[in-house]
Amino acid sequence: MRPFRIFYRVEKTIRELARGARVQIVSLGTEGTLAERLRALGLGEGARIVLLQVSARKRVYYVRTGSAVVALGAETAGMIGVRA
């Protein structure tokens, strides 16, 4: 009998992604008003997104969710956990 193996996908943040990455949001590292606003923009847990572009100084991250494009600040992008 072969041993049972569990493979975990490594969780990253939006800030760690390469341009063009297609990922799924697995966690929001914030609560309250910011988390509600992100969910209203379509950036809740389970949402699939694409990283479209990063500004030259890596201060703004542009992601596509569904049919909307959302610009996130670097701090907010660093709070959103994703996986492929």
N, C-alpha and C positions, 0 to 999 in steps of 0.2 A: 504494500500500500504506500502510495506517495504521500509525503507530508503536505499538509494544507498550507498554502501561502496566501498572504494578504498583501495586496499591492495598494499603497496609498498614493494618491496624486498629491504632489507638492503644491501647497497653497502659496500664491504670490499676491502682490498688490498690483494695482494698475500701473503704478510708477515703475515696476520692474519688467513690464512687458515691452516687447519689440513692436514697432509699428506694423499694423496689419494683423496682429494677433486676434484670434477669435476665441473668446473664453466665456465662462459662465460665472456669475457672481455667487459666491458661497457665504459671504459674511459682510456685514457692515460694522465697522469698528467704531460706531457712534450710536448714540441713542437720542431720543427727544426730537426736537424740531428739525435738526439736520437729517436724521434718518427718515423722518416723514417726508421731507422735501425730496430726498433722493428716490424714495419709493414712488412718489407722485410723478417724478420724471422718468419712471420706468427702470430705475436702477436698484430694484429690490432683490432679495435673495432668489436665485433661480433664473434671473434674467440673463439672456445671452447678449453679449456686446462685442463690438469690434473697435480696437484702438485705431483711429484714423490718422491722427497726427499728434505730435508733441512740439510745443513751441521751442524756439532756439535755446532758451535758457532753462528749459524744463520746468516752467512755472505753470503752464496750462496744458491739459490733456484733453483732446477731443475724442469722444467716443460716440459710436452709433448704437442706439438701442431701438430696435423695431424700425420705425421710420423717422425718428428724431435724432438730431445731433446735439450732444450736450458737452459744454466746456466745463471741465473740473479744474479747480486749483490744485496745486501740487500736494498740499496738506490733505485735502479731501481724497484725492486719488490714492494717497498712501494709506488711507483707512479702509479701502474697499478690497476685501479678499476675493481672489478669483482662482479658477483652475480651468485647464483645457478640457 
